Amino acid sequence: MQPSAISLAVFALSAGVDVAHAQETTQLPKVEVTGSHIPRIEAEPSAPTVVITRKEIQATGLSSVKEVLDTLVGSSQLQTGSNRTVSDMTGSYSYAAGGSAVSLRHLGPQATLVLLNSRRLSSFAMHDDPGMFTDLNTLPLDAVERIEVLRSGASAIYGSDAIAGVINIITRKDFRGATLRASQERSTNSSDFRTSTVGLTAGVGDWVEDRFNVMLNVELYRRSAVSWADVLNDVNPESTKYGFAVGSRSRWSNPGNINGVALAGCDPSALEGPTCTYDKYQRLEAQPASDRGSLFLTGRLAIQPGVEGFAEALYGRSKTMYILPDPAYDVETVIPWYDPSTGQLKLFRGRGLPAGHPLNFTGQDEAPLTYRFSDADSHILVESVAYRALAGLRGTERGYDWQGALGLTGSTVRYGARGGYSDSGFKSLIGDYNLANDPQFFNRGYHIGGGNSAEVLNTLFPRYTQTGHMKQAFLDGRVSGPMGTFRGRPIDVAVGFDFRHESLNVAASDNLVNGDIVGWGMAQTRGSRNFGSVFSEANVPLAEHLELQAAARVDKYQQFRANVSPKLGLRFEASRALLLRGHVESGFRAPNLVESSNTTLYSFDSPVSDPKRCEQAARLASDLATQAENPALTDAARAALVTRALVVQSLECAGSVPAIRNSNPGLQPEKSLGKTVGLVFSPSERFLVEADYWRIVRRNEIGSSSGQSLVNAEDTLAAGRVTRLPLLGDRSFTADEQAAYGVTAGALSGINSQYENTTKTAAAGVDFGVRSRMPTGWGVVTTSLQASYLSDFYQYSTFRGGWGDNLAGRYGYPRWRAHLTTGLDTGGFQHALRLNFTGRTKLQGDFYDVGWSDQDCLDSGWSLGDCRVRRSFTLDYALGYTGVQDLTISLSVRNLLNTRPPVDQRAFYELGGSAIPQNLADVYRRTVRVSLEYKFL
């Protein structure tokens, strides 16, 4: 059967070849498209697939695989919740700090399978409570030929984790010569934001003449560190509309204050009235520094006619440094945390200076000290290594394609931090905070204001570490080819297997295991398992223009019985211009080793709004802010009231609560049912339109109940699931304020849960695509539109006993994401304009998120416009010039018009109003990237 106009147009548009010429050729090469193990000429299967070419990647001006995948219209940018997207830019307090992942359909990184050349990579060796994912930071962008995105589940083809879709990163092949590429990107608003890359790609061997090819790629990446102090003046003033004292200095300082009066040694420039202040923004990090390097080696060798050997090796290193705020201390400091060695809650309480302390000029006992340990050197350094090595054989025998490979893939992550108090060190060098009236408190080995030896500081602020090792060995193989006929037409079949052994070991330093680091959690996991699968796939031509794709995969893990994932898809060429397609598939995700092995996790849930204290805290904060407007007050008194208002509201309405979570060997796999139905319309070889409706229902989801949901349901839970501190000595309310504001419950102190198969999610939407390629008198004009509409996103609530609200259009779930790209190739110049669009959202999340409902916003004096994240438009431009032999010069400008992103009042509020939103686009806005690529062999 001759290839149809649709399949030729799709192939040509994705590959950038001339369709008329392709029709004249007698045979097109077979292409293995992501979502099928059967190589085929027609490159448009029954499931929708997006291909991002190397040329398109270069036109974006992006410098990492993570950045490219974040631009996918179906990718999620959730920053909170169980399905949040992991990023090394914002994950400093996560166990998975330093790693970056991608999430499709808002279903979380664990529902998106990432492949490199159609094979799995190891998971990042640290987890995101409890999610495990492929770290994108160690993948070399310069070695990428194209990225194929299967926008539907594919568990029947690839097994676990492919519920939301599959991303297959395809590297360059049969490369000859040597190319050196270097680039630098900077913000035009603040040159502090800098990213630099340099890469070398070299290849030898002509496959046709020499029968071998070897390619080596080395890539280095560096990103600068930027503090908010450097860019605070660039923050959109509208984002601070309802915030307190943005840009103000903190009264927690060094050498500190007693009763708001500076201690000796305060820098005169830091004095505000009698109070010594501190620029808190200098250690609030906008962008962490990162250094990465990768080496990728691939080769193929013809062994004999019809048989070739192939091998790959990947080695990547990444180092991310997070600068953290140094500890602030006062008499109101209350820090709960769990001691993993006993499982019991511990409580750190601040105390004032005793009456006899040489710095206590008040003479009163427990004199209130506000102090910052500026010598703590608070930071987190994450160093990770990822590797994969494989070798195999492939060939053709009697019309059948076959291949097999064995290999080893793994990851090592070393997480080292400093800045938390050592409980024992604090007691030995400062004093036992549990003892009242200690006459030597803060008058032992540590000196307020500085002058402390390295030995003292290392005892008080020791280094604490987490180390993870993930390994996976594998053996796989498959065969594909014709297997009989149906009504005179050949049936193409693929069968194969995949066997694996994996292990995970996450360990912590002794001071974390013994609960000696105040306010820090700890993760421990130790487990291993064998698992394997067999799979089959068939393309059956039911009629001349109707094809059935059927697939099934059986996966067996040690912990549970075999799982069967079937798939049925139809592909109907209604005419030479119209293709109809659809499929239905059962997907699954096996419990990872964190969830099902020997794991105990001590962490913190945040942000948590306490329904028994938030409303009272908000009223107290409002009254304190009103008091601060009294013109008779001193600046120091006014600052103290404003600061307390911020702290009280933050603690009770967006606080952090210690949590214990345990693994569960009785977990069963998550299951899903995915459906798509769509069409591809190509009235000519130069124009194509596609639209696909998709729906995914994921059930039996693995997770633990969120801290917020447990707190909301506290009164219906068994004792011990949610714990509270006594009201005596409350962190936020004095005894008089407790009576005045009706506070009857103590502060939250702990949450206890286990990983369970507890809930489910339903999501649906429509994907649109338009592609065209038109020759003109000025050159070839290409246009591409990719758009995604989220119509439904529901999460089941076990406490409600039913579905929650439709989150489509709610906070973090925009209904629309789209980008329109137009390119012009003329002479030695290549131009590209890209318009990016994200729809607006409400600030409210699910039904329990009552603090952000429209009515609550109005009651707080906000307009409905302030209770939205408005729609966003940005325009990018890219220019390439190839008029000089062997040299390519590229210029890309992101956010060409220097547009500010929409204001997110919720992000600002949940940071206590004293910091700034985590939307870095607000401060770096327009960025310019210059790249040079020189081919010297």
N, C-alpha and C positions, 0 to 999 in steps of 0.2 A: 504494500500500500504506500503511495507517495505521501510525503509529509504534507499536511494541510497548510493553508495560509496562516492559520492561527499559530500553529506550532512554529512555523518558520519565523513569523513576526516576533513571537516571544523570544525565540532563540537569538534572533538578530538584535533586538533591542537590548537584551541583557548582555550580549557579547560585543555589541558595537560593530557588527559587520553589515555589509550591504546585502539586502534581501534578494534583489534581482540577481546578483551574482550567485548567491547561495542556491537559488532555484535552478541555476544552470548546471551546478555540480551534480555528479552522479551519486555521491554518497556523503552524508554528513557524519561526523564522529559521534559516537555514543557519549552521553553525558550522564553521570550518576548524580541525580539531584537529591538534596537533603529531603528525607521523608520516604526514601525507597532504596532498597539494595539492588534494584534491577536497573542496570544502565540502559538508557533509551535515547533515541534521537529527539523525540518530542520532549521539550524541556518544561512542559506545563502539566504537572500531575493533577490528581483529583484534590489535593490539599493545597491551599494558597501558600506561595513561597515568594519572599522578597530577596532579591540579590543586590548587594551593595558592592559595586566594582571598585577596583583600586583607584581608578580615575575619579570616581565620586567621593571616595574617602579623602583623596588629596584636595579636592575642591572644598571640602568642609573646613579645612584649616585646623583640624583637630589633631592632637598629638599623642593620643593613647587609645587603646582598644575600648577602654571604659567610656571615654568621652564619645566615641563613635556610637556605641550601643545605646547610650543615654539619649541620643537623638531619635531613636526609633519611635514612631508614633504610638506603638503599642507598649512601650516600656513604662515602668512606674517609677515615680520619684518620691514614694512614701518615706517619711523620716521617722515615723513612730508606728507602734503596733506590731503584731506578730508577722505581718507581711512586709515590713519595712525593707527598703533597699539599702544594702551595705555600701558604704563609701569610706575610703581612707581620709577623705576631706573632713568628715564630720563625726567619725566613729571613735574619738579618743578614749571615751569611757566604756566602750564595748570590749568584750573579750576578743572580738574579731577585729580589733583596731589594726590598721595597716592593710587590711584587705578591702577589695572592691568587687561587687557582684552586679549582676543585671537581673531584673525581674520583669517578666511579661505579664500583661493582663492584671496587674496588681495582686497577683497570687503569691508573690514572694520568690526569692532566689532559689528556694528548694524545689519550686515547680517549673523551673526553667533549666533545661539541660544544655550545657555548653560543650561543644566538641572541637577538637583540633584535627583537621583532616579526617573527619568522620569517626574519630575514636575519642573515648573519654579521657579527661584529665583528672588528676588527683584533686580531692577537696582541700581547701585551705585547712591547715592543721589546728586552727582554733575555730571555735564556733560562735554563732551569734544567738546564744540562748534560745533554742538549741540548734538553730539552723546551720547547715554546712553547705558550702558553695565553692565554685571554682573561682579562684582569685584571678581577676583580669589584669592585675598590675604587672604580672611577670610575663605577659604575652607580648611578643614584639610586633608592633604595628607595621614596621617597615618591611617585614617578611610576608605580609598578607597580600594575597592576590584578589580575594573577594570574600565577602561574608554572606552566607545564605541563612535566611531567617524563616523557619517554618512556623507560621502563625497559628498552629493548631497542635494538639497533642500528638505524640508519636510513640507511646509506650509499646505498641505492637511491633515497632521497628527497633527502638533503642532501649526499651526497658524502663527502669525506675527513673523518676524525676522529670519526665517529659510531659507533664500534665498540661502546662500552659503553652509550651512550644519548645523548639530546638533552635539553637544558634550554632551554626557550623562554620568555623573559621578555616578557610582554605588558604594554604601558603603557596608561594610562587614555585613553579616547577620548570624544569628544563631551562633554567636561567644560565646564560653564558656572559662572561665579561665581568666587570667590576664597577660598582657604583658607590660613590660616597655622597651621603646626604646629610645636611645640617640645617637646623631651623631654630629660630627663637621667637617666642611670643611674649608680648607685653601689653599691659593695659595702658590706654592713652590717658586715663584719669590718674592712675597711680602706677608709676614704673616699678613699684615694689613687687607687683604681681608679675613674675617672670617664669617662663617655662622654656627649657632648652633641650633639644634632642640632637643626637648625632648617630648616624648609622652607616654601616658598611655592608654591602651585599656583593658577594663574589661567587661566580660559578664557572665550572670547567666541564668540558665534554659535550659533544654534539650527539644527541640521542640517535639521530638517524645515521650519522656516519661513524661515530665512535662507539655507539651502543652503551654509553654510560653518561651519567651527569651527576655532579656533586655541587651543592650550593651551601654556602655559609653566610649567615647573617649575624652581625653583632650590632646591638643597639644600646645606647646609653641615654638616660632621661634624668633631668634635674628640675625640681620645682622649688621656688624660693619660699621662705617663711615670711609671713606678714602678720603683724599684730593689729588689733583694732585701734590701738593708739596711733598707728601710722595712717589710718584711712578714716578715722571717725568723722572728719569734716566732710567726707563724701557721702555719708549716710543721708538718705532722703528724709528731709524734715517731717514729711507727712507720716513716716513710720513711727515717729515719737509723739504723735498727736495726743495720745492718752497715757503716755509714760511719765514717770517721775524722774526728774533730775538727770536726764540723759547727758552724758559728758561731764557730770559732776565727779568730784574726787571722793574717795572713800575715807571714813574716819578710822578704819582698821589700817593702821600704818606702823611704820618702824621709825623711831623707837617707841611709838605708841602714845596713848593718852590715859589719864586717870580722871574720871568725871568730866571728860571732854577737854581737859587741859593737857597740853603737850608736855611730854617728858623731855628732859635735857637731851640735846643732840639732834633735834629735828631741823632739817634743812629749812632756812628762812623762806625759801620759795614755796615750801609745802604748807606753810601756816595759813590757815583761814580763821582769822580771829585768834583765839587761844588754842585752837585745835590743830594738831598735826595730821595732815591728810596724805593720801596716796593715790597715784594714778592707776586705778584698777585695770585700765584698758591695755597697759603695757604687757600684761601676761594673759590677756584674753586673746586667743589666737584666731585670726580670720582664716589663715591658710597655713597648714603645717608643711614643713620642709620634707621633701622626698627625693631620694636618690635610687635609681633603678638601673639594672643592667641585665641584658639577656643575650644568650647565644643559642642560635638555632642552626642545626646541621641536618641536611637531608640529602639522600643519594639514591640512585637506582642503577642497576647493572644488568645487562642482558647476559644470562647464563647460557641459554641455548634458544633456538627458535621456539617462541611461544612461552618462554619462562624467563622471568626477571626477578632479581632480588631487590629489596628496598629496605631502607633504614632511616630512622629519624632520631635526633637527640635534641632535647630542649633543656636549657638550664637558665633559670632566672633568679635574680636576687633583688630584693627590695628593702629599703630602709626608710622608715618614716619617723620623724621626731615631732612629738607633740609637747609644746610648752604649756604648762598648767598654772593656774593661779596658785600662789603660795597660801598656806593655811591662814585663815583669819580667826582670831581667838578673842572671846570676851566671856563675861560671867554668864551670859545667856546661851552659850554654846552647849548644845545637846546633840550627841551623835550616837545613835544606836547601830549595832552591827552584830553579826553572829560569830561565835567562836566555833569553827569547824571541828575542833578536837573534842568539844563537848556537846555541840548542837544547841548551846544555850545563848540567849541574848546577852550582850554586854552593852554597857552604857557609859559613854564618856561625857562628863559635865565640866564646864568651865567654872573656875573659881577666881575670885578677886585676890588682890594682894593683902597679906596680913598687916595688922596695925604696925608691927615692928619692922616691916620691910624698908630698906634704905631709900627706895624710890617712892614710897607711900607718904606723900607730903600731907595727906588729909588726916592721918592719925586714926581713921576709922578701919574697922576690920572688914575684910572682904571688899576692899576698895575696888570699884569697877574699872578694870583694865580693858582697853580695846587695843589690840596688838596684831601685827602681821609678822609671821616668821619669814621675812624676806631672804633669809639665808638657807631656806629649805631646799632650794634648787629643784622645784617640783617639775617633773617631766615624765613622759612615757616614750621609750624608744622601742620600736617594733622592727625586728629584722626577720625577714622570711626568705626561704629558698624553695623554689619549685623545680621539679625535674621530671623528665619523661624520656625513656629510651626504649626503642622497639626495633625489631627486625622481622622481616617476613619474606614470603615468596608469593608471587601472583603470576597468572598466565592464562592461556586459552588452550583448550583441548577439545577438539571435535565440536566446536561451536559453543562450548561452555566456558564462561569466565570463572576463575576461582582465585582465591587468595587466603592466606593465613598469616598470623603474626603472633609473636609473644613479646612481652615487654614488662617494664617496671616503671611505675609512676609514683610520685610522692611529694611530700611537703614537710618543711620544718619551720616552725615559728617560735621565735624567742621574744617574749614580751617582758621588758624590764622597766620598772617604774620607781619613782622616788617622790616624796612629798607628803606621805601620810605619817602621822605620829606612830612611833613604836610605843605600844602601851607600857611595856616594861621600861623602855628608855625614858619615857616621859616621867614615870614614877621615880626613877632613880636620879634624873637630872633636874626635874622641876618639882615634883611632889605627887603624892597620892591624892588624886582629885576626889576620892571617896571619903577622905578624912576632913572633917571640919576643923577650922582654926589651926591649921598647920603653920607654926611660926616661921618655918623655913621654906614655905611655898614660893617658888620662883627665886629662891636664893641659894640654889645648890650649884650644880655644874654648868647650867646654861645661864648666860648673861643677857638680859633684856637689852636690845639695841645693838648687839653685835659683839665682835671681839671673841667669837667662839672658835675653838680649834676644830680642825677637820675630824678629829676623833670624837669630839662631843656631837658634832652635827651628824656624823655617820651613825652614832648610837641613837640619837633622837629621830633621825630621818633615814633609816637604812634603806637599801635597795631591796626590792621584792620582785619576784619573777614568776612568770608562767611559761612553760615550754610545752609545745605540742609536736608530736611526730605522727604523720599519716603516711602509710605505705599501701600500695596496691600492686600486686603482680597479676598478669592476665595472659590468657591464651585464647585466641579467637580464630574463626575460619568461616568461609562461606563459599557457596557455588551458585551461579546463576546461569540461566540459559533457557532454551525452548524445551518444553516438556509436553509433548503431545499437541493435539489440535482440538479446536471446538468449531464445528461447522466449517471446517476447512481452513481455519485461521490459527496461527501458532499461539500457544499459551506460554508466556514467559514466567519462569519460576525462580525464586531464590530460597535457599535454605542455609542455615548456619548455626553456629554455637558461640558462646562467650562464657569462659570460666574465669573466676577471679578469687583472690584471697586478699583481704584487707585487714589492717590493724590500725588502731588509734590509741595513742598514749598521751594524755594531757596531765602534767604534774605541776605542782606549785612549790615555791620555796618554803622552808620550814616556818618562817615568820608569818606567812599567810595560813599555812596549815594549822598553826597553833593559835590563830586569832590574835596575833600580836600587833597587826597593823590596824589602827583605829579607822573604822568607816570603810574598809575595803572588803570586797568579796573574794571568792576563790572558786576555781573549777577544777575538778578531778575526773578523769575518764580513763578507763583501761578496758579494752575489748578487742576482739578479733573475730573474724568469721569467714567462712567459705560460701560462695554462692555462684550460681551459674544459670544459663538459659539456653534454650533452643528456640529457633524461630523459623518461620516460613512465610513466603509472600508469593502471590501470583497475580499477574495481569491477564485477565481473560477477556478476549474480544467477543462480547455477546452478539454484536452485530457489526456492520461495516463501520459505523461511527459511534458505537457504544462500547465502552470498556469498563470492566469491573476490576477494581483492585481489592484483593482480600489478603489479610495478613493476620497472623496470630503468633504470640510469643508466650512461652512458659518460663517463668522465673522462679527459682527455688532458693530461698534463704534458710539458714539454719534455724531461725527462730520461729518460722511459721510455715504453713503448708504452701504448696506450689500455687503461684498466682498466674492466671491465664488472662492475657490482654488481647482481645480480638479487634479487628478493624475491617470495615467495609466501605469502599469508596466507589463512586460512579463518575465517569467522565464521558460526556455526550457532546459530540460535535454536531449541533443542530443544523449548522450550515458552515460554509467556508469562513464565515465571519463571526459565528457565535458558538462559544463553548459553554456548556452548562456543567457544573461540577458540584459534588457534595460528598461528605463522608460522615460516618459515625464511628466512634472509637471509645473503647474502655481504657482508661489510664490508671496508673498506680504510682505510689511512692513508698518505697520500703522505709521503715524506721531506720534512721542513721545510728551510728554507734554511740553517739551522745545520748540519744533518746532511749536506746534499748540495752546498752551495756551498763557496766558498773560506773554510774555517774552521780555525783552530788555537786550541786551548784549553789553557791552562796553569792547572791547578787543584790541588786536594788531595782525596784520597779518605779518608773517615773515617766511622765508626770502623773501624779495621783491627786485627785481632788477629793478631799475628805467631806462627805455629805453631812457629817455631824459637826464640822468645824469651819468649813469654807465660808459659808454665808456670814457667820459671826466674824470671821477674820476680815472679810471684805468690808463689813460695817466698821470694824475697828480701824482698818487701814484708811477708810474714807474720813473718819473722824480725826485721825492723826494728821492726815493731809490738810484738813481744814484748820486744825490747830497751828500747823506750820505756816499758814498764811497770816498769822498775827504779826503786824509790823513791829510790835514791841519786843519780839524775840531777837536774841542774838543769832548771828549766822550759824554758830555752832549748835545752838539749841534747835534751830530750824532744820539743819541738816540731820540732826539726831532723830527728829520726828519723822522726816521723810524716809530716812534709812530704815527705821523700824517699821514703817508702813509697808515698805517694799518687802522686807524680810518676812513679816507676819503673813502677808497675802501669798507670797511665794511658797512658804512652808506648808500652808494649809490648803491652798488651791492648786498648786502644781508641784507638790513635794516629791521627795524620794523616800521610798519605804524599803527596809531590808526584806529580802525574800529568800526562802529556801526552796529549791526544786530538786526532785529526785527522778532518776530514770525509772523505766517500767519495762521489765522483760516480757510482760504480757501484751505489749502493744501489737496491733495488727496494721497492715499497710493501709495507707490512705487510698481511696478509690475515686475515680472520676468517670464521668461520661461526657464526652465532647462531641459536638455536632457543628458542621459547617455546611452551608449551601450558598452557591454563588455562581457568577457568570464572568466570562471574559469575552468582550466584544471588540473585534478588530476588522473594521470595514475596509481597511487598506493595510498594506504591509508596513506603513509608517505611523500607524495610530492604534492605540490599544487602551481599552477601558476595562477595569475589573471591579467587582463589588462582591463582598462575601459577608454573610451574616454568620456569626459564631455564638455558641453558647456552651459554657462549661459548668458542670455541677460537680463540686468536689465534696465528698462526704468522708466520714470517719477520720476527720482531720486530727493530726497529732499536735498537741500543744498543751500548755497549761493555761488555766484561766488567768486573764490579765489581772494585775493588781487592782485596777479600777473596778472591774466587774466583781471581784471578791469583796472589795470594800463596800460596794453598793448593796451587796447581798449579805452583809455581815451578820445581820440579826437572824438569818435563816440557816447559817452554817454551824457546823459542830465547833465546840470550844477548841481554841488553839489554831484555827485556820487564819484568823485575823487577831492580832494582839495589840494592846494599847498600853501606854504609860499611865501612871497615876496622875491625877490632876495636881497634886502637891508638887510644887516646883515646876509648873508648866512652862514650856519653852516660848509660848506665844502670849499667854494671857496671865495677868496678875490675878490674885484672888478676887479683888474688887471687880476687875474686868470680867471674870468668869460669871459673877453674879449679874453684872450689868448687861451682858450680851447673851446670857442664857447658855453658857458653855457647860455641858454636863458630861462630856466624854473626853478622856485624855488623848494625847497625840498618838497617831499610829506608830507602832514600833516594829511590826513584823507581819509577814504573810508566808504561809506554808502551803505548797502545792506539789503535784506530781504530774509528769507528762502523761496525757491520757488521749484516747480517741474520743473527743468530746463534741465536736461541732462540725459544721459544713458551710460551704460558700457556694453561691450561685452568681455567675457573671455572664453578661451577654453584650453584644454590640455589633457594629458593622464596620468593616474596613473597606476603604475606597482607594483606587489607584488609577492614574491616567499617565500614559507615557506616549510621547511622540518624537519623531526624528524627521526634520524637514530641511532639505537643501534649499538655500536661498542664494541671491546674488551676493550676499556678504559672507556666506559660509553656511555651515550646518547648524541649525537651531534645534536643540533638544529640550524637551519639557517633561517634568516628572512631578506628579502630585501624589502624595501619600497622606491619607487622612484616616483617623480612627474615631469612631463615635461609641462611647460607653453608654449603653441604655439602661443596664441593670447591674448592680453589685450589692448583693445581700449576704449578710453573715448571720448565722443561726446563734441564738442566745439560749444557753442551757438554763439560765436563771429566769428568762422570760418565758421559756417553753415554746418559742416560735422564732420566726425570722425577725431581724431588726428592720430598720428603715432602709430604703433604697439609698445607698451611698453615692450613686452616680450624681455628680454635681455638688456633692458635699466636700468637706475639707480633705484635700489630698487626692480626690477622685474627679478630676475635670472630665466633663462629658466629651469635649473635643480636643484632639491634638492633631496638628496637620503641618506639613511643610510643602511648599511649592518651589521647585527649582527650575530655572531656565538657563540654558547654556548656549553659548555661541562660539564655535570654532572657526576662526578665520585666519588664514595664513599661519604665522607662527604664534598667534595669540589664542588663548582659550579663556573665555569669560564665563562666570556663573553667578547668578543672583538667586538667593534662597530666602523665601519668606517663611517665618516660623510663627505658628499660632497655637496658643493654649487657651481653652475656655475658662470662664470664671467659675468659682466655687463659693459656696457658703462657708462660714467658719465652723459651723456645727458638724460634728461627726455623727455617730449613731444615736439612737434614742436616749441613751443614758447621758449623753453629752449636753445636759440641759443648760450648763453655764454659757453655751454659745448659741442658743436658739435666738430667733429673731426677737422674740418678746424680751428675753434677757438683755439683749443688746439695747433695745429701746429703753428698758427699765434702768440701764446703766448710763443713759444719756447719749448713747451712740446712735448714729443714723444707720439705716439698713445698708447704705453704701459702705460704711465702715465695717459692717459685719459680713463683708464679702472680700474674696481675693479676686480682683477684677481680671478680665481677659487680657492676654498679653500678645503683642506683636513685636517681632524683631526682624531685621533685614540683614543678611550676610552677603558679602561679595568676595569672589575669588578671581584672581588673574594669574594665568600661567603663560610663560613665554619660552618657546623652544627654537627661536631663530638663530641661536648660536650653536654651532655643532657640539654635540655631546654635553650640552649644558641646558638644564631646565631651571628657570627662575620662577618662583611662585610667591604671590602676595595674597593673603587672605585676611579679610576684616570681618570679624564677628560683631554683630550689633552696630552696623554701619552708621545708623542715625543716632547712636549713643542714647538709646531709649532706656529710661528707668523701668525696672520690673514693677509689677503692681505691689502695692503695700500689703503686707501680711501682718495685721494687728495681733493675731493670735500668737504667731511665732514670737513677736516682741513681748507680749504679755507673759507667755510661759517661761521666758527667761528672766522674769521678775521686773521687767521694765527698766532695769539698770544697765542692761547690756544692749545688744542689737540683734536683729534677725539673722538667721543663718543663710540668708539669700545673698551670696557673695556677688551675684550679678548686680546688686544695688550699688556696689562700690567699684567694681572693676569695669562694668559696662562695656564700652567699646574696647576690643583687643585687636592687635595687629600682629600677624605672624609672617615672617619672611623665611623662605626656604630655598636652599640651593642644592641642586642635585647634579653631580658631574659623573659622567661615564668615561672612565679613563682606560678601559680595555675593551 
